[in-house]
Amino acid sequence: MTMPRTSPNTTERIRAARRGQLLSRITLSYNIAEGIASLVAGVLAGSVALVGFGIDSVIEVISSVASLWRLRSDADPVRRLHSERLALRIIGACFLALSVYIVADAGHALVAHEAREGTMAGVIITALSVVIMPLLARGKRRVAVTLGSRALVADATQTRLCAYLSLIVLVGVLLNVLFGWWWADPVAALAMVPIITKEGVEGLRGEVTCDDCG
């Protein structure tokens, strides 16, 4: 969770914080809509995968709320340090929750030999995430580097991982249809767990200094 150090002036900090708030609000709004759509579509279609994708969206929403709170505290150095540490721990907990979700979801799929079924709603929702999430993650990371915030770097990573998981679901559906590789999706998802867990543990430690907060 390291990053290049920068020393932005006050004007740059204000602009970066405002830009970060906008990106967090967009992420928050998108994930709320994505989560509701996934849960409703999953229940109607009887799709465990879509319901699980909705749960992933809830985790991302929590991360975005923590990030937004951190950004709103940026103008005050004292509040900034406090919010940096707490936001980092909250986002770290989100990483660990995501790991638990992946292990449970992928483990169930492997034990039950359950292939991803490509419902139209599922394909549309995951395809949108593959396109939108990397753009948001890139913008968030730029803000994080400008402000020197480890919490915001973690949130950007959370957003990027959401895109990876969406891509895994899409590719898993395709591989199952073309080759019958029902196991490709859960195996690929499980391969990400060590990385996600490592990010979560680092976040929960909440080890920041004034320098880490810019």
C-alpha positions as CSV (number, residue, x, y, z in Angstrom):
1,M,0.0,0.0,0.0
2,T,3.0,2.3,-0.6
3,M,2.9,5.2,-3.0
4,P,5.0,8.1,-4.3
5,R,5.2,11.0,-1.9
6,T,4.1,14.4,-3.0
7,S,3.8,17.8,-1.4
8,P,0.7,19.5,-2.8
9,N,0.0,23.1,-1.9
10,T,-3.3,24.2,-0.3
11,T,-5.0,24.9,-3.6
12,E,-4.0,21.5,-5.0
13,R,-5.2,19.7,-1.9
14,I,-8.6,21.4,-2.1
15,R,-9.0,20.6,-5.8
16,A,-7.9,17.0,-5.3
17,A,-10.2,16.5,-2.3
18,R,-13.2,17.9,-4.3
19,R,-12.3,15.6,-7.2
20,G,-12.0,12.7,-4.9
21,Q,-15.4,13.4,-3.3
22,L,-17.0,13.5,-6.7
23,L,-15.4,10.2,-7.6
24,S,-16.5,8.6,-4.3
25,R,-20.1,9.9,-4.8
26,I,-20.2,8.4,-8.3
27,T,-18.8,5.1,-7.0
28,L,-21.3,5.2,-4.1
29,S,-24.3,5.9,-6.4
30,Y,-23.2,3.3,-9.0
31,N,-22.7,0.6,-6.4
32,I,-26.0,1.2,-4.7
33,A,-27.8,0.9,-8.1
34,E,-25.6,-2.1,-9.0
35,G,-26.3,-3.8,-5.6
36,I,-30.1,-3.3,-5.8
37,A,-30.2,-4.5,-9.4
38,S,-28.0,-7.5,-8.7
39,L,-30.0,-8.6,-5.6
40,V,-33.4,-8.1,-7.4
41,A,-32.3,-9.8,-10.6
42,G,-30.6,-12.6,-8.5
43,V,-33.7,-13.3,-6.5
44,L,-36.0,-13.3,-9.5
45,A,-33.6,-15.5,-11.6
46,G,-32.7,-17.7,-8.7
47,S,-29.0,-16.9,-9.3
48,V,-26.7,-17.3,-6.3
49,A,-23.9,-15.6,-8.3
50,L,-26.0,-12.4,-8.9
51,V,-27.0,-12.3,-5.2
52,G,-23.4,-12.6,-4.3
53,F,-22.5,-9.8,-6.7
54,G,-25.0,-7.7,-4.9
55,I,-23.3,-8.5,-1.6
56,D,-19.9,-7.4,-3.1
57,S,-21.6,-4.1,-4.1
58,V,-22.6,-3.5,-0.4
59,I,-18.9,-4.0,0.6
60,E,-17.9,-1.5,-2.0
61,V,-20.5,1.0,-0.8
62,I,-19.1,0.9,2.8
63,S,-15.6,1.5,1.4
64,S,-16.8,4.5,-0.6
65,V,-18.5,6.0,2.4
66,A,-15.3,5.7,4.5
67,S,-13.4,7.3,1.6
68,L,-15.8,10.1,1.3
69,W,-15.6,10.8,5.1
70,R,-11.8,10.9,4.8
71,L,-11.9,13.4,2.0
72,R,-14.4,15.7,3.7
73,S,-11.9,15.9,6.7
74,D,-8.9,16.8,4.5
75,A,-9.0,20.5,5.2
76,D,-8.3,20.1,9.0
77,P,-4.9,18.4,9.7
78,V,-6.1,17.0,13.0
79,R,-9.3,15.6,11.7
80,R,-7.4,14.4,8.6
81,L,-5.1,12.2,10.7
82,H,-7.9,10.7,12.7
83,S,-10.1,10.1,9.7
84,E,-7.2,8.7,7.7
85,R,-6.5,6.0,10.4
86,L,-10.2,5.1,10.9
87,A,-11.0,5.1,7.2
88,L,-8.0,2.8,6.6
89,R,-9.2,0.4,9.2
90,I,-12.8,0.4,7.8
91,I,-11.6,-0.2,4.3
92,G,-9.2,-2.9,5.6
93,A,-12.3,-4.6,7.2
94,C,-14.0,-4.4,3.8
95,F,-11.1,-6.2,2.1
96,L,-11.4,-9.0,4.7
97,A,-15.2,-9.2,4.2
98,L,-14.6,-9.4,0.5
99,S,-12.2,-12.3,1.1
100,V,-14.7,-14.1,3.2
101,Y,-17.4,-13.6,0.5
102,I,-15.1,-14.9,-2.3
103,V,-14.1,-18.0,-0.3
104,A,-17.7,-18.8,0.6
105,D,-19.1,-18.1,-2.9
106,A,-16.3,-19.9,-4.8
107,G,-16.1,-22.7,-2.3
108,H,-19.8,-23.4,-2.7
109,A,-19.5,-23.3,-6.5
110,L,-16.6,-25.8,-6.4
111,V,-18.2,-28.2,-4.0
112,A,-21.6,-28.1,-5.7
113,H,-20.1,-28.1,-9.3
114,E,-22.2,-25.0,-9.9
115,A,-21.5,-23.2,-13.2
116,R,-22.1,-19.5,-13.6
117,E,-25.3,-19.0,-15.6
118,G,-25.2,-16.1,-18.0
119,T,-28.5,-14.3,-17.3
120,M,-28.9,-11.2,-19.4
121,A,-29.2,-9.0,-16.3
122,G,-26.0,-10.5,-14.9
123,V,-24.0,-10.0,-18.1
124,I,-25.2,-6.4,-18.4
125,I,-24.4,-5.5,-14.8
126,T,-20.9,-7.1,-14.8
127,A,-20.1,-5.7,-18.2
128,L,-20.8,-2.2,-17.0
129,S,-18.6,-2.7,-14.0
130,V,-15.7,-3.9,-16.1
131,V,-15.9,-0.6,-18.0
132,I,-16.8,1.9,-15.3
133,M,-14.8,0.6,-12.3
134,P,-11.3,0.8,-13.8
135,L,-11.9,4.5,-14.7
136,L,-13.1,5.3,-11.2
137,A,-10.2,3.4,-9.7
138,R,-7.6,5.3,-11.8
139,G,-9.1,8.7,-10.9
140,K,-9.2,7.7,-7.2
141,R,-5.6,6.6,-7.1
142,R,-4.5,9.9,-8.7
143,V,-6.3,11.8,-5.9
144,A,-4.8,9.5,-3.3
145,V,-1.3,10.1,-4.5
146,T,-1.8,13.8,-4.6
147,L,-3.1,13.8,-1.0
148,G,-0.6,11.2,0.2
149,S,-3.5,9.1,1.6
150,R,-3.1,5.4,2.2
151,A,-6.8,5.1,3.0
152,L,-7.7,6.5,-0.4
153,V,-5.1,4.2,-2.1
154,A,-6.9,1.3,-0.4
155,D,-10.3,2.5,-1.6
156,A,-9.0,2.8,-5.1
157,T,-7.6,-0.8,-4.9
158,Q,-11.1,-1.9,-3.6
159,T,-12.7,-0.4,-6.7
160,R,-10.1,-2.0,-9.0
161,L,-10.7,-5.4,-7.4
162,C,-14.5,-5.0,-8.1
163,A,-13.6,-4.6,-11.8
164,Y,-11.4,-7.7,-11.7
165,L,-14.2,-9.8,-10.0
166,S,-16.7,-8.6,-12.6
167,L,-14.3,-9.6,-15.4
168,I,-13.8,-13.0,-13.8
169,V,-17.6,-13.6,-13.7
170,L,-17.9,-12.6,-17.4
171,V,-15.0,-14.8,-18.5
172,G,-16.3,-17.6,-16.3
173,V,-19.6,-17.5,-18.1
174,L,-17.9,-17.5,-21.5
175,L,-15.5,-20.4,-20.6
176,N,-18.4,-22.4,-19.3
177,V,-20.5,-21.9,-22.5
178,L,-17.6,-22.5,-24.9
179,F,-15.6,-25.3,-23.1
180,G,-17.7,-26.4,-20.1
181,W,-15.0,-25.1,-17.7
182,W,-17.5,-24.5,-14.8
183,W,-14.5,-24.4,-12.4
184,A,-12.6,-21.5,-14.1
185,D,-14.6,-18.7,-12.4
186,P,-14.3,-19.9,-8.7
187,V,-10.6,-20.9,-9.1
188,A,-9.7,-17.5,-10.6
189,A,-11.6,-15.7,-7.8
190,L,-9.9,-17.8,-5.1
191,A,-6.4,-16.9,-6.6
192,M,-7.2,-13.3,-5.6
193,V,-7.9,-14.0,-1.9
194,P,-4.3,-13.9,-0.6
195,I,-3.8,-10.4,-2.2
196,I,-7.1,-9.1,-0.9
197,T,-6.5,-10.5,2.6
198,K,-3.0,-8.9,2.7
199,E,-4.6,-5.5,1.8
200,G,-7.1,-6.1,4.6
201,V,-4.6,-6.9,7.3
202,E,-2.5,-3.9,6.4
203,G,-5.5,-1.7,6.5
204,L,-6.7,-3.0,9.9
205,R,-3.4,-2.1,11.4
206,G,-4.2,1.5,10.6
207,E,-0.5,2.5,10.8
208,V,-0.3,6.1,9.6
209,T,1.8,9.1,10.4
210,C,1.2,12.8,9.6
211,D,3.4,12.3,6.5
212,D,1.0,9.6,5.3
213,C,-1.8,12.0,5.5
214,G,0.0,14.5,3.2
